[in-house]
Amino acid sequence: MKTRTILIAGGVVALAGGGIAARSALADRGTEVRTEVVARRDLTSIVTASGTIDPKRRVDISADISGRVIELTVEEGEWVNRGDLLLRIDPTAYQAAVRRAEAAVAQAQARAAQARANLLQAQSAARRADQLSRSSEQLISAADAEQARTQAAVAQAELEAARFGVAQAQAGLSEAREALRKTTIVAPMSGRVTRLNIEEGETAIVGTMNNPGSLLLTVADLSVMEARVRVDETDVPDIQVGDSARVRIDAFPDRVFPGTVTRIANSSLRGATAGLAAGGGSEQQSVDFEVVVTLADPPEQLRPDLSATADIVTETRRNALSVPIIALTVRDPRGKKLDRRDTEEEQDPAASARNERERKRAEEEGVEGVFVVRGDSVAFVPVKVGIPGDRYFEVESGLRGGEIVVSGTYQAIRELESGSRIRAARDGEEKAGKGKG
């Protein structure tokens, strides 16, 4: 019994030792990688951005006066023509204001007529006094003649003031009539009522600078629909008016809507900003620009504010030499990793500072490239890339085509350097690795 136990224990030790030896043998064979041949492909560079669907023409209608809605003639979703009645606000108070303004105009005109009569009387008296003073100084004194002339001038000024009073009253009447006219709201354009926020009997409120008024309803022309998307500042220079786009709408998951870029905003949609940092500065999180994509043939079922994603085609390359995007990495000119550290770093602060300076210098000198397979090892080859496709980068220089490059895994590429030993992943191992991902 004791002998059997010893034999089993020895077997376990032998198996463990065999496993360690097997793993050591695999490690000696090099890093396991996936490879791909550099070839030519058709590439399309796409900028993807999210936003919402909106009609090209839309009018939000608010009240210019306050009052209770006494008549509402439309429903949400209804089609209206330009000039059609939408709603009425109670005009009682505004009709009274018009009558008061009309009375004020009549009163001002009467005052003007009285001032005109006073002026005629004062001018007549001034002429008689002037004639008498010229015929004989004993009939009227010079002071009385001067007083008559002064009264005529005063009457003239009073007439001018009365005329201004008439103009002021007439302006008040025009203002009162305009307010009365605003109690009737008509459609400013032909379109569909896409939003209705008021009911008959509710009160419409006029907005102020700090308090927006009530939005009564929205009329939109749904025949021309647009996708308004937010594009990152780094992608905006690549987009031009006229670029084609494919728009996906969440409400229509099985359809793709073709479109064209029709407008690119000149000013940004500022992202949220953080507060003052500890150093006294401000940190800006994002800067986006609005890009408008007009849909080629929008269906009638489209509604405003639907979520959408636009794939904007910025460039196309036919038969372009390309490498997988995952294959592209950055190394120093010798093909060494940029983030190397000496093992003494943890024990020696001076070494840590030295390595940090070397890392920053290496990053400044870093170049993009791929690892080309040469036998059982790899060599780092700098490349110049062009447009990005869905899975591949265009190669403008550095490769001729036909080379075998390392195309995965990401972790393997991250650890490789020029001269590193590799071994190609077998099909079964590669599928297993993909399944784990």
C-alpha positions as CSV (number, residue, x, y, z in Angstrom):
1,M,0.0,0.0,0.0
2,K,2.8,2.4,0.9
3,T,4.6,1.5,-2.3
4,R,1.5,2.3,-4.4
5,T,1.2,5.7,-2.7
6,I,4.8,6.5,-3.5
7,L,4.3,5.6,-7.1
8,I,1.1,7.8,-7.5
9,A,2.9,10.8,-5.9
10,G,5.8,10.2,-8.2
11,G,3.5,10.2,-11.2
12,V,1.9,13.5,-10.2
13,V,5.3,15.1,-9.9
14,A,6.3,13.7,-13.2
15,L,3.1,15.1,-14.9
16,A,3.6,18.5,-13.3
17,G,7.2,18.5,-14.4
18,G,6.1,17.5,-17.9
19,G,3.6,20.4,-18.1
20,I,6.1,22.9,-17.0
21,A,8.6,21.5,-19.5
22,A,5.9,21.7,-22.3
23,R,5.1,25.4,-21.5
24,S,8.8,26.2,-21.4
25,A,9.2,24.6,-24.8
26,L,6.4,26.6,-26.2
27,A,7.9,29.8,-24.8
28,D,11.2,29.0,-26.4
29,R,9.5,28.7,-29.7
30,G,8.4,32.3,-29.5
31,T,5.3,34.5,-29.2
32,E,2.2,33.0,-30.8
33,V,0.8,35.4,-33.4
34,R,-1.6,35.6,-36.3
35,T,-0.3,36.6,-39.7
36,E,-1.7,38.0,-42.9
37,V,-0.3,38.7,-46.4
38,V,-0.1,42.4,-47.5
39,A,-2.5,42.7,-50.4
40,R,-4.5,45.2,-52.4
41,R,-8.1,46.0,-51.5
42,D,-10.8,48.6,-52.2
43,L,-10.9,50.9,-49.1
44,T,-13.5,53.4,-48.0
45,S,-12.8,56.0,-45.3
46,I,-15.9,56.6,-43.2
47,V,-16.6,59.1,-40.4
48,T,-19.4,57.9,-38.1
49,A,-21.4,60.3,-36.0
50,S,-24.7,60.2,-34.1
51,G,-27.6,62.7,-33.9
52,T,-31.3,63.1,-34.6
53,I,-33.7,63.4,-37.6
54,D,-35.2,66.8,-38.1
55,P,-37.2,68.4,-40.9
56,K,-35.3,71.0,-43.0
57,R,-38.1,73.5,-42.3
58,R,-39.8,73.7,-39.0
59,V,-41.5,76.6,-37.2
60,D,-42.0,76.6,-33.4
61,I,-45.1,78.8,-32.7
62,S,-45.3,80.7,-29.4
63,A,-47.7,83.4,-28.2
64,D,-46.7,87.0,-28.5
65,I,-49.5,87.9,-26.0
66,S,-50.9,86.3,-22.9
67,G,-54.4,85.0,-22.7
68,R,-56.7,82.0,-22.5
69,V,-57.1,79.9,-25.6
70,I,-60.8,80.0,-26.5
71,E,-60.6,78.1,-29.9
72,L,-58.2,75.4,-31.1
73,T,-58.8,74.2,-34.7
74,V,-56.0,71.7,-35.2
75,E,-54.8,68.4,-33.9
76,E,-51.4,66.9,-33.7
77,G,-50.4,65.1,-36.9
78,E,-52.9,67.2,-39.0
79,W,-51.8,68.9,-42.3
80,V,-52.3,72.7,-42.5
81,N,-51.8,75.2,-45.3
82,R,-50.2,78.5,-45.0
83,G,-52.7,81.0,-43.5
84,D,-55.0,78.4,-42.0
85,L,-56.4,79.3,-38.6
86,L,-54.6,77.4,-35.8
87,L,-56.0,78.9,-32.6
88,R,-57.6,82.0,-31.0
89,I,-56.8,83.7,-27.7
90,D,-59.5,85.5,-25.8
91,P,-59.6,89.0,-27.4
92,T,-61.9,90.7,-24.8
93,A,-59.2,92.7,-23.1
94,Y,-57.4,93.6,-26.3
95,Q,-60.6,94.8,-27.9
96,A,-61.2,97.1,-25.0
97,A,-57.6,98.4,-25.4
98,V,-58.3,99.2,-29.0
99,R,-61.4,101.2,-28.0
100,R,-59.4,103.1,-25.4
101,A,-56.8,103.8,-28.0
102,E,-59.4,105.0,-30.5
103,A,-60.8,107.4,-27.9
104,A,-57.4,108.7,-27.1
105,V,-56.8,109.4,-30.8
106,A,-60.1,111.3,-31.0
107,Q,-59.3,113.3,-27.9
108,A,-55.8,114.2,-29.3
109,Q,-57.3,115.3,-32.6
110,A,-59.8,117.5,-30.8
111,R,-56.9,119.1,-28.8
112,A,-55.1,119.7,-32.0
113,A,-58.1,121.4,-33.6
114,Q,-58.4,123.6,-30.5
115,A,-54.7,124.5,-30.6
116,R,-55.1,125.3,-34.3
117,A,-58.0,127.7,-33.6
118,N,-56.0,129.3,-30.7
119,L,-53.1,129.8,-33.1
120,L,-55.3,131.5,-35.7
121,Q,-56.7,133.9,-33.1
122,A,-53.3,134.7,-31.7
123,Q,-51.9,135.3,-35.2
124,S,-54.8,137.7,-36.0
125,A,-54.2,139.6,-32.8
126,A,-50.5,139.9,-33.5
127,R,-51.2,141.3,-37.0
128,R,-53.6,143.9,-35.6
129,A,-51.2,145.0,-32.9
130,D,-48.4,145.3,-35.5
131,Q,-50.6,147.4,-37.8
132,L,-51.6,149.7,-34.9
133,S,-48.0,150.1,-33.8
134,R,-46.9,151.1,-37.3
135,S,-49.8,153.7,-37.7
136,S,-49.5,155.4,-34.4
137,E,-47.5,154.8,-31.3
138,Q,-50.2,156.4,-29.2
139,L,-52.8,153.7,-30.1
140,I,-50.8,150.7,-28.7
141,S,-47.7,150.5,-26.7
142,A,-44.6,148.6,-27.8
143,A,-45.0,146.2,-24.9
144,D,-48.5,145.3,-25.9
145,A,-47.4,144.6,-29.5
146,E,-44.6,142.4,-28.3
147,Q,-46.9,140.5,-26.0
148,A,-49.3,139.8,-29.0
149,R,-46.4,138.4,-31.0
150,T,-45.3,136.2,-28.1
151,Q,-48.8,134.8,-27.6
152,A,-48.9,133.9,-31.3
153,A,-45.6,132.0,-30.9
154,V,-46.9,130.2,-27.9
155,A,-50.0,129.1,-29.8
156,Q,-47.8,127.9,-32.6
157,A,-45.8,125.7,-30.1
158,E,-49.0,124.4,-28.5
159,L,-50.3,123.3,-32.0
160,E,-47.0,121.4,-32.6
161,A,-47.4,119.7,-29.3
162,A,-51.0,118.8,-30.1
163,R,-49.9,117.3,-33.4
164,F,-47.3,115.2,-31.6
165,G,-50.0,114.1,-29.2
166,V,-52.1,112.9,-32.2
167,A,-49.2,111.0,-33.6
168,Q,-48.6,109.4,-30.1
169,A,-52.2,108.4,-29.8
170,Q,-52.3,106.9,-33.3
171,A,-49.2,104.9,-32.5
172,G,-50.9,103.6,-29.3
173,L,-53.9,102.6,-31.5
174,S,-51.7,100.8,-33.9
175,E,-50.1,98.9,-31.0
176,A,-53.5,98.0,-29.6
177,R,-54.7,96.8,-33.0
178,E,-51.5,94.7,-33.4
179,A,-52.0,93.1,-30.0
180,L,-55.7,92.3,-31.0
181,R,-54.5,90.8,-34.3
182,K,-52.1,88.5,-32.4
183,T,-55.0,86.9,-30.6
184,T,-55.6,85.0,-33.9
185,I,-52.7,82.7,-34.8
186,V,-52.5,81.3,-38.3
187,A,-50.1,78.8,-39.9
188,P,-46.9,80.5,-41.1
189,M,-46.2,77.7,-43.6
190,S,-47.7,74.6,-45.1
191,G,-46.8,71.5,-43.2
192,R,-47.8,69.0,-40.6
193,V,-48.5,69.8,-36.9
194,T,-45.7,67.7,-35.3
195,R,-46.1,69.0,-31.8
196,L,-49.2,70.4,-29.9
197,N,-48.6,71.6,-26.4
198,I,-51.8,73.6,-25.7
199,E,-55.4,72.7,-25.1
200,E,-58.5,74.8,-25.4
201,G,-59.1,76.6,-22.2
202,E,-55.4,76.7,-21.2
203,T,-53.5,80.0,-20.9
204,A,-50.7,81.0,-23.3
205,I,-47.8,82.7,-21.6
206,V,-45.4,85.2,-23.2
207,G,-41.7,84.5,-22.5
208,T,-39.2,86.9,-21.0
209,M,-35.4,87.0,-21.2
210,N,-35.0,84.6,-18.3
211,N,-38.2,82.7,-18.6
212,P,-39.1,81.2,-21.9
213,G,-42.8,81.4,-22.9
214,S,-45.0,78.5,-23.6
215,L,-44.4,76.7,-26.9
216,L,-47.9,76.2,-28.4
217,L,-47.3,74.0,-31.4
218,T,-44.8,73.2,-34.1
219,V,-45.5,73.0,-37.8
220,A,-42.9,71.2,-40.0
221,D,-42.5,70.4,-43.6
222,L,-41.7,66.6,-43.6
223,S,-41.0,66.3,-47.3
224,V,-37.3,67.2,-46.8
225,M,-35.7,65.5,-43.8
226,E,-32.2,65.9,-42.4
227,A,-29.9,64.0,-40.0
228,R,-28.2,66.5,-37.8
229,V,-25.1,64.7,-36.3
230,R,-22.3,65.8,-34.0
231,V,-18.8,65.2,-35.5
232,D,-15.6,65.3,-33.5
233,E,-13.3,68.2,-34.3
234,T,-10.6,65.8,-35.5
235,D,-12.9,64.4,-38.2
236,V,-14.5,67.7,-39.4
237,P,-11.6,68.7,-41.8
238,D,-12.1,65.4,-43.7
239,I,-15.7,66.1,-44.5
240,Q,-16.8,68.2,-47.5
241,V,-20.2,69.4,-48.6
242,G,-21.5,66.9,-51.2
243,D,-20.0,63.8,-49.5
244,S,-22.3,60.8,-49.7
245,A,-23.6,59.2,-46.5
246,R,-25.5,56.2,-45.2
247,V,-27.9,57.0,-42.4
248,R,-29.2,54.3,-40.0
249,I,-32.3,55.2,-37.9
250,D,-33.0,53.3,-34.7
251,A,-36.7,53.2,-35.5
252,F,-36.0,51.5,-38.8
253,P,-33.3,48.9,-38.0
254,D,-33.6,47.0,-41.3
255,R,-33.2,50.0,-43.6
256,V,-30.3,52.3,-44.6
257,F,-31.2,55.7,-46.0
258,P,-28.8,57.3,-48.5
259,G,-28.0,61.0,-48.1
260,T,-25.7,63.8,-48.9
261,V,-23.8,66.3,-46.7
262,T,-25.4,69.7,-47.3
263,R,-24.0,71.8,-44.5
264,I,-21.1,71.9,-42.1
265,A,-21.3,74.2,-39.1
266,N,-18.7,77.0,-38.8
267,S,-19.0,77.2,-35.1
268,S,-18.7,74.3,-32.6
269,L,-21.2,72.8,-30.3
270,R,-19.2,73.2,-27.1
271,G,-19.0,70.1,-25.0
272,A,-19.4,70.1,-21.2
273,T,-16.6,71.8,-19.4
274,A,-15.2,70.9,-16.0
275,G,-14.8,73.4,-13.3
276,L,-11.5,75.1,-12.5
277,A,-8.8,72.6,-12.0
278,A,-6.5,72.6,-9.0
279,G,-3.9,74.6,-11.0
280,G,-6.4,77.3,-11.8
281,G,-7.1,76.3,-15.4
282,S,-10.3,74.9,-17.1
283,E,-10.5,71.5,-18.8
284,Q,-12.6,71.2,-21.9
285,Q,-14.0,67.7,-22.5
286,S,-15.1,67.8,-26.1
287,V,-15.6,70.0,-29.1
288,D,-18.1,68.8,-31.7
289,F,-19.4,70.4,-34.9
290,E,-22.9,69.9,-36.4
291,V,-23.0,68.3,-39.8
292,V,-26.3,68.2,-41.7
293,V,-27.0,65.2,-44.0
294,T,-30.1,65.6,-46.2
295,L,-31.9,62.3,-46.9
296,A,-32.4,61.4,-50.5
297,D,-35.9,59.8,-50.3
298,P,-37.3,60.0,-46.8
299,P,-40.4,57.9,-46.2
300,E,-43.6,59.4,-44.8
301,Q,-43.2,57.4,-41.6
302,L,-40.2,59.5,-40.5
303,R,-40.8,61.7,-37.5
304,P,-38.7,64.5,-36.0
305,D,-36.2,63.7,-33.1
306,L,-35.7,60.1,-34.1
307,S,-32.2,58.9,-33.2
308,A,-29.9,58.4,-36.1
309,T,-26.3,57.4,-37.0
310,A,-24.6,58.6,-40.2
311,D,-21.7,56.9,-41.9
312,I,-20.1,59.7,-44.0
313,V,-17.9,58.6,-46.8
314,T,-14.9,61.0,-47.0
315,E,-12.6,59.1,-49.4
316,T,-12.4,56.0,-51.5
317,R,-9.4,54.1,-52.7
318,R,-9.5,51.5,-55.4
319,N,-7.0,48.6,-55.4
320,A,-5.0,50.1,-52.6
321,L,-2.1,48.4,-50.9
322,S,-3.3,47.8,-47.3
323,V,-2.5,46.2,-43.9
324,P,-4.8,45.3,-41.1
325,I,-5.5,48.2,-38.7
326,I,-4.5,46.0,-35.7
327,A,-1.1,45.3,-37.3
328,L,-0.1,49.0,-37.1
329,T,1.9,49.9,-34.1
330,V,4.4,52.5,-32.9
331,R,8.1,51.8,-32.0
332,D,11.3,53.8,-31.8
333,P,13.4,53.9,-34.9
334,R,15.2,50.7,-33.8
335,G,11.9,48.8,-33.5
336,K,12.1,48.8,-29.6
337,K,9.1,49.4,-27.4
338,L,8.6,53.0,-26.2
339,D,7.5,52.0,-22.6
340,R,10.6,50.1,-21.5
341,R,11.7,50.4,-17.9
342,D,14.9,49.2,-16.2
343,T,14.4,46.6,-13.5
344,E,16.2,48.8,-11.1
345,E,13.6,51.5,-11.4
346,E,11.6,50.4,-8.4
347,Q,14.6,50.5,-6.1
348,D,16.4,53.6,-7.6
349,P,14.3,56.8,-7.9
350,A,17.1,58.3,-10.1
351,A,16.8,55.4,-12.5
352,S,13.1,55.9,-12.6
353,A,13.5,59.6,-13.5
354,R,16.1,58.7,-16.2
355,N,13.8,56.1,-17.7
356,E,11.0,58.6,-17.8
357,R,13.1,61.1,-19.7
358,E,14.2,58.3,-22.1
359,R,10.5,57.3,-22.6
360,K,9.4,60.8,-23.5
361,R,12.3,61.2,-25.9
362,A,11.4,57.8,-27.5
363,E,7.8,58.8,-27.9
364,E,8.8,62.0,-29.7
365,E,11.0,59.9,-32.0
366,G,8.4,57.1,-32.4
367,V,7.4,55.9,-35.8
368,E,4.4,53.9,-37.1
369,G,5.1,50.5,-38.7
370,V,4.3,46.8,-38.8
371,F,6.1,43.7,-37.9
372,V,7.1,41.7,-41.0
373,V,7.7,38.0,-40.6
374,R,11.2,36.8,-41.5
375,G,11.6,33.1,-40.8
376,D,10.8,32.5,-37.2
377,S,11.3,36.1,-36.1
378,V,10.0,39.6,-37.0
379,A,11.5,42.9,-38.1
380,F,9.9,46.2,-37.5
381,V,9.3,48.1,-40.8
382,P,8.2,51.7,-40.7
383,V,5.3,52.5,-43.1
384,K,3.4,55.6,-44.1
385,V,-0.4,55.1,-44.0
386,G,-3.1,56.8,-45.9
387,I,-6.9,56.6,-45.4
388,P,-8.4,54.2,-42.9
389,G,-11.0,51.7,-44.1
390,D,-13.2,49.5,-42.0
391,R,-10.5,47.0,-41.1
392,Y,-7.5,48.1,-43.1
393,F,-5.2,51.0,-43.5
394,E,-3.9,52.2,-46.9
395,V,-0.1,51.9,-47.2
396,E,1.5,54.7,-49.1
397,S,5.1,53.6,-48.6
398,G,7.2,51.1,-46.8
399,L,5.8,47.9,-48.2
400,R,5.5,46.5,-51.8
401,G,2.8,43.8,-51.3
402,G,3.1,40.1,-50.7
403,E,4.9,40.5,-47.3
404,I,3.6,38.6,-44.4
405,V,2.9,40.8,-41.4
406,V,1.8,40.1,-37.8
407,S,-2.0,40.8,-37.6
408,G,-2.7,39.7,-34.0
409,T,-3.3,39.4,-31.3
410,Y,-3.3,42.9,-29.9
411,Q,-1.4,41.7,-26.8
412,A,1.2,39.9,-28.9
413,I,1.9,42.9,-31.1
414,R,2.1,45.1,-28.0
415,E,5.0,42.9,-26.7
416,L,6.9,42.4,-29.9
417,E,10.2,44.0,-30.8
418,S,12.5,43.7,-33.8
419,G,14.1,40.3,-33.6
420,S,11.5,38.7,-31.4
421,R,10.9,35.0,-32.1
422,I,7.4,34.1,-33.1
423,R,5.3,31.1,-34.0
424,A,2.1,31.1,-36.1
425,A,-1.1,30.2,-34.3
426,R,-2.6,26.9,-35.5
427,D,-6.2,27.1,-36.7
428,G,-7.6,25.4,-33.6
429,E,-5.7,27.7,-31.3
430,E,-6.7,30.7,-33.2
431,K,-10.4,29.8,-33.2
432,A,-10.2,29.1,-29.5
433,G,-8.7,32.5,-28.9
434,K,-11.4,34.2,-31.0
435,G,-14.0,32.4,-28.9
436,K,-12.6,33.7,-25.7
437,G,-12.6,37.2,-27.1
